[in-house]
C-alpha cells in the first residue's frame, strides 16, 4: 500500500492517507497518526503552521478565544500577571495601569486618585488634597486651609491676617 504509517507532531494525515499536512496557525498536533488538528486553548497561541504545541501568552497579554494565532496586549487600565491568561483583569479603584501590556497595577500616589477606569491617576484639583496612596477620591481642604496647586498632598494654613471660612478653598481671604 502507498499509505503513510505515521504523521509527526504539528501535522495530520490527509483524507486519503497519502501525506502529512501541516496544522494551520492557531492549531497544533502533539501525537502521531492523527487525522485532525487541535485548536490552541484560551490563553495560548500558535503563530505558525505545523506546530506540535501551543505557547502560553506572556504576562500582560491574553488570548480570549480558542485557536488564537497571537496574544493581545492588555489595554490601559487592565493587567494580566500570570502566563496563559484568557482575559485581563481591571485595575481596582485607587490603582492605575497607564500603559498596554501591564502585569500589575500601581497605586495612585499621594495628591492623586483613580476612580473607575484605572488607566491613570488624576491629580487632585486646587482646593482638594489626598494624603494617602491608592485613593479613590480627593478630600476638600477644611476651613482655615487652602490648596493653591493641583496634586496637593496636604492643605496649607492661612497666613496671619488672612482667613478662609469655606471648605475646598484655592486661596485665603484677606
Secondary structure, DSSP 4 states (H G I P E B T S, - for coil): ----S---TTEEE-TTSSSEEEPPTTEE--SSS-SS-EEPPTTEE--STT-SS-EEPPTTEE--STT-SS-EEPPTTEE--STT-SSPEEPPTTEE--STT-SS-EEPPTTEE--SS-S--EEPPTTEE--SSS-SSPEEPPTTEE--STT-SSPEEPPTT-B--SSS-SS-B-
